[in-house]
């Protein structure tokens, strides 16, 4: 047995330790060699028992880094000196430990110890000590030298064999002498590259909270100690991110900037004298990549709440208030605050968005997760820690690793972060309402699914990630190896053990007695951003802050009381709207604008992420109005299903006895007209709500405006007939009776608050270049200039010198908003190819623009992050206006203000009383353009719906500007009369692009701000995806047929989006977003029999589903029978005939039934005829009887209804069961009936009618005045 003596608190202890058989010889040899070296060093002494023999009087540093005792004292020391001497001896023991771990500390990080405090951290019995105990008897230079010698001892022990052949490599004795000489002369010394890299690696190895330390030797150093400027540090950080992302974060890097000067780390030590404000270079952020957080007036936080305080500090101290485009979102990267010189100013730099694109969280088995828009940054790049190596403190050392899946999951679900636990559960259809006797096990299920989704998403994005099971198993093996070879390893148990399934591994119990302590080199917590803020900007005056707070509270209370008095006379009205394209939302806003004069109106979007607060809004309202568009063949918008299910099925009692009203929007092109509104009325009746007036049904074919205003008039009249109606309601009712509901929507109230600044294109380009040259530190300016190419410094200064003063306003705008180039809400993919599967050069009238064409488009998804999709999902495409440049130039030339397409506009809103949320609903185009510097060509080509009809309300606004009496009469007349508005629309189309052609007197009278307040946005159009990702890889296929229609008469027109898509060329870009359609997904069980029915371009989603079946077959899955009934015009127009035949050969299809409606020499046959035929009925009737049969129908809504009737006739009971059990899947579109040719009005007829209406209005006005 080997006896080891070591000092404990207040007494001498003896420890008996028996080394392992495998290592006792090597350890003995190593220890004896080490002690021999120490004993050969002058001034060294060995351990002596307390109270016996000479004791050290002063501590000095020996050459090998051990604390040596010099001088003796003949008398017995006092209690205090004896305690100091015991601390000195304990430090000497750990410093001279044969295992070379150096001094063992309990601080500064983490500051406490896990495990048994009486047990040593190594077989030598070394124990953690407080920093003050170690440094109290040392001068700062002694501390520096001791830590330097400890590190050099460790470095040469671990690196000497590998480095001894390198050029310039010194022996340990030479290196020790050089370090001592440098410290004596300069107070510090400098690490070599290899010393610094090894020190960073060992600091990672010593990090007790990290479970990924197995790869500590793979950490690569990016040496940036020569960088001295803020911009230089930012460039190094960007290069660090670029290196990390180039390998998918599979390699670890650390960027090290210059160390802090000697007086800093001397002052940080308790024995180092007074604390100074001297510091080294700093990055104020906790990580290079983090999300901002914004708090609104209601106290709701958007973004990562953890960073709310930091975001507010950026706004107050640096003027940063969100991304350059002005659109604040939950995933905005925080800019970096960098301070290279502690005495110099910190600067703010935006992280380039393209540098580290976020990872979108999704999973192929749970497509519902995609709609939640969860994402996370790809790599953890920590910069909140300092690094101490050999007594040198490095204060800016950003380093990266890779995530474990549980780290991202924890940040997503923590209630102090994104708090997504409940939203994810609801998206997955789970019941989160715990009933008595039940346990909330749904949380475990959500965590499990989200963990899989996070791991899948990172692998899908080609970014490194490790799962928590592999991580802890790997750490357990590494830890045991460390304890066998190195004999020590600090561990923080609760950080290393994974938060999910912790007891599934041996480490759970095997590490429960592990110790946590600090060994140097080490990463320790650095100064926080708020300490740095105080050091640089100073503290706020607390007395003034208190006075300001009290004043704000008093004003808030006073304001709340005033508002309460004002609103006491108004009844609360809630408008719940569900809109697909934004049309229903626009009318909901118009309704709110009308009712606002007598009611407190609140809005709720049923298609958004709903909250329980909606129930509170319903309970507090006296009238609840439902406004809904119709999707598919009479269905509610898909995104609103969950909310209305939540409302009616689980919380219907809140509507019992409640006054309600329903307004629906639909199209008579579908067999089920306004089916969503009908469904809502039925549900309201079931929960015994009071529907105060008959349901309103607005038809997009016949015109919605007239029906909307008539229904609104009835609603206000009903409100006025209530005995308890207020004077405000009665006044509104009288105003509507005397005029028209449409005249109460005052667009001009907002129009007066819109401010539009116009700048020439050349002026903006010059300002962008000038801003880049004069303010290189501003990433706003840098980003803005990128849109205009590179401008050399010499030429820019020479050309732009005269414009410096003139462009101040543009530079200011660019700094606050940036240039608008694309919408962050949409993805952008490149067209790989376009194949015209059906094409005719001209139509029957010889018009090439409206010729029939059907195209197969293949889109590359790799450029937009390769988002996931399932066959049957929808792609929503944002089309540019298919208008020639000459037409756009003519239109812009007729606007007031002498504009050109090359100009830029900056739009702002100067009425603080109108909230941004209200603008977003009522004037979506204005909201989209606010606080952005927009090129006019981009605005008119992609954002403004120039081919949409002018609304009735817009006609009233335009009538005030017309200088010709005829134009004025027509505009005023159709603005008040829905029938004449429909006639005028049928005659001229009433498109905005034709405005000045139809009403010439409006030329130079219409301003750009009026367009912003009246025009619609160019909303996206939905198409079915016609591919399976497992087959086509990083592509997306879509089949588009050009939509041809007529508004009246023989003039034919083509749809905007379909014309664009059937005309794109390879290499063009398409903006889109993906929308999940789970109701049209393939059954999870491939053994389910399937019947596919489609016509024309309805083959699109069926093709994707067949590709998925082909994929199942290639994997060896057992497929049930599948049948296809496909109708087209003729065999020459049978889409994908070869592919369909190949699917049948592969076994993805069992039987194909083709039918043609215009095949030459054959009788017309439609899909319904085929289904009613005896041959097909004989085949399909047994399939319908199977309990797991699914039916997929895609085509026109009329065809879908007829096919369902035909199958119901085959087997009524079986088909009803399929329908009730959700095994009938329909993806339908409307079909406009051919226009009637009986009677057509002319503009002169409309003019005559409008004159009669105007005279009628005037006579009524005179009558009212006389009365």
QUIJOBEL-V232721 format. One record per run of one state. SS is the DSSP state (A for helix, B for strand, O for the rest). FROM is the first residue (numbers start at 1). LEN is the number of residues. If there is no record, write none. Layout:
{{SS | FROM | LEN} {SS | FROM | LEN}}
This chain:
{{O | 1 | 1} {B | 2 | 7} {O | 9 | 2} {B | 11 | 7} {O | 18 | 6} {A | 24 | 16} {O | 40 | 18} {B | 58 | 4} {O | 62 | 5} {B | 67 | 4} {O | 71 | 8} {A | 79 | 17} {O | 96 | 8} {B | 104 | 2} {O | 106 | 23} {B | 129 | 1} {O | 130 | 1} {A | 131 | 5} {O | 136 | 4} {A | 140 | 24} {O | 164 | 8} {A | 172 | 15} {O | 187 | 6} {A | 193 | 13} {O | 206 | 7} {A | 213 | 6} {O | 219 | 1} {B | 220 | 5} {O | 225 | 5} {A | 230 | 17} {O | 247 | 6} {B | 253 | 5} {O | 258 | 4} {A | 262 | 7} {O | 269 | 13} {B | 282 | 2} {O | 284 | 3} {B | 287 | 1} {O | 288 | 3} {B | 291 | 1} {O | 292 | 1} {B | 293 | 3} {O | 296 | 5} {B | 301 | 3} {O | 304 | 1} {A | 305 | 14} {O | 319 | 14} {B | 333 | 1} {O | 334 | 2} {B | 336 | 4} {O | 340 | 7} {B | 347 | 3} {O | 350 | 9} {B | 359 | 2} {O | 361 | 6} {A | 367 | 6} {O | 373 | 2} {B | 375 | 2} {O | 377 | 4} {B | 381 | 2} {O | 383 | 2} {B | 385 | 5} {O | 390 | 2} {B | 392 | 3} {O | 395 | 4} {B | 399 | 2} {O | 401 | 2} {B | 403 | 2} {A | 405 | 9} {O | 414 | 7} {A | 421 | 7} {O | 428 | 14} {A | 442 | 19} {O | 461 | 4} {B | 465 | 2} {O | 467 | 1} {A | 468 | 18} {O | 486 | 7} {A | 493 | 4} {O | 497 | 5} {A | 502 | 3} {O | 505 | 2} {A | 507 | 4} {O | 511 | 7} {B | 518 | 2} {O | 520 | 2} {B | 522 | 4} {O | 526 | 3} {A | 529 | 9} {O | 538 | 4} {A | 542 | 26} {O | 568 | 3} {B | 571 | 8} {O | 579 | 4} {A | 583 | 13} {O | 596 | 3} {B | 599 | 7} {O | 606 | 7} {A | 613 | 8} {O | 621 | 2} {B | 623 | 7} {O | 630 | 1} {B | 631 | 1} {O | 632 | 3} {B | 635 | 1} {O | 636 | 2} {A | 638 | 13} {O | 651 | 1} {A | 652 | 4} {O | 656 | 3} {B | 659 | 8} {O | 667 | 8} {A | 675 | 12} {O | 687 | 3} {B | 690 | 2} {O | 692 | 4} {B | 696 | 4} {O | 700 | 3} {B | 703 | 1} {O | 704 | 1} {A | 705 | 16} {O | 721 | 6} {A | 727 | 12} {O | 739 | 2} {A | 741 | 4} {O | 745 | 2} {A | 747 | 5} {O | 752 | 2} {B | 754 | 6} {O | 760 | 1} {A | 761 | 14} {O | 775 | 4} {A | 779 | 8} {O | 787 | 6} {A | 793 | 11} {O | 804 | 4} {A | 808 | 9} {O | 817 | 2} {B | 819 | 1} {O | 820 | 7} {B | 827 | 13} {O | 840 | 8} {A | 848 | 3} {O | 851 | 2} {B | 853 | 8} {O | 861 | 1} {A | 862 | 3} {O | 865 | 9} {B | 874 | 5} {O | 879 | 6} {A | 885 | 9} {O | 894 | 10} {B | 904 | 6} {O | 910 | 6} {A | 916 | 7} {O | 923 | 1} {A | 924 | 6} {B | 930 | 1} {O | 931 | 2} {B | 933 | 3} {A | 936 | 8} {B | 944 | 1} {O | 945 | 4} {B | 949 | 1} {O | 950 | 2} {A | 952 | 8} {O | 960 | 5} {A | 965 | 12} {O | 977 | 1} {A | 978 | 11} {O | 989 | 2} {B | 991 | 1} {A | 992 | 7} {O | 999 | 1} {A | 1000 | 3} {O | 1003 | 5} {A | 1008 | 7} {O | 1015 | 2} {B | 1017 | 1} {O | 1018 | 3} {B | 1021 | 5} {O | 1026 | 3} {A | 1029 | 4} {O | 1033 | 2} {B | 1035 | 7} {O | 1042 | 2} {B | 1044 | 2} {O | 1046 | 7} {B | 1053 | 2} {O | 1055 | 1} {A | 1056 | 6} {O | 1062 | 7} {B | 1069 | 7} {O | 1076 | 2} {A | 1078 | 3} {O | 1081 | 9} {B | 1090 | 6} {A | 1096 | 19} {O | 1115 | 7} {B | 1122 | 7} {O | 1129 | 2} {A | 1131 | 3} {O | 1134 | 3} {A | 1137 | 10} {O | 1147 | 4} {B | 1151 | 6} {O | 1157 | 10} {A | 1167 | 6} {O | 1173 | 1} {A | 1174 | 11} {O | 1185 | 5} {B | 1190 | 7} {A | 1197 | 14} {O | 1211 | 1} {A | 1212 | 9} {O | 1221 | 3} {B | 1224 | 6} {O | 1230 | 13} {A | 1243 | 24} {O | 1267 | 1}}
